Amino acid sequence: MGHFSVEISALPGSLLNGNQQGAYGKEHASVRVEFFDGDPADHVASIRRLQLDVAFITGTTQWSDCETEQLWSERVFAVLPSDHPLSEKSELGWRDLVDERFIVSDGAPGSEIHDYLVQRLADLGRHPEIDTQYVGRDNLLSLVAIGQGVTVMSEAGTAAQFPGTAYRQLAGEVLPFCAVWSPRNDNPAWRRLLSLARSMSRSAAATIIQTVSAVLLTSSLSQIPDPWL
């Protein structure tokens, strides 16, 4: 049986819809998949130790002792209470949000969102008010719905409509998603995944990459069947 561990370093988003998950499970029934989330630095440290084959991370940071390649990108959306005055606009800019209070989760990818907000609003000469909430994604959106603050998420997450919230695109904002792996990694399953992702359209590649975001190396790779054959 093959073994994949999926690690997610990204703004909150939906991995796959149910039909896509079902199709993947039927096609690769011999592959056991485990899902994790965490911080990019932790993922990269595991890659350097050859404990992970690949991590998929937002941004274009070049990590030492690793190879990096951008594979797809997504638009960025503000998440507002549905009765917020800004929800009447079809598209927002950062200047619309300079006086808003933001909320992020304490777990991944909360720290990434925090740094992203600080960077974007610093460009306007403002330091945002950002509160950390010790809740997961769904409860964070519940807090948005009752007016405790606003947040941001990548395009994939907007597929799931949450009661009491409204998604508004941030004009001109695009998040790159990159694969990060060790040049010493010769796992054939990962190499085939990278080759497949490169050959596909961005939307199709995102579906596959977000399904299998990181592959856990084992002590005996030769015993793992190649899931892409």
Secondary structure, 3 states (H helix, E strand, C coil): CEEEEEEEECCCCCCCCHHHHHHHHHHCCCEEEEEEECCHHHHHHHHHCCCECEEEEECCCCCCCCEEEEEEEEEEEEEEECCCHHHHCCEECHHHHCCCEEEEECCCCHHHHHHHHHHHHHCCCCCCEEEEECCCHHHHHHHHHCCCCEEEEEHHHHHCCCCCEEEEEEEEEEEEEEEEECCCCCCHHHHHHHHHHHHCCHHHHHHHHHHCCCCECCCCHHHCCCCCC
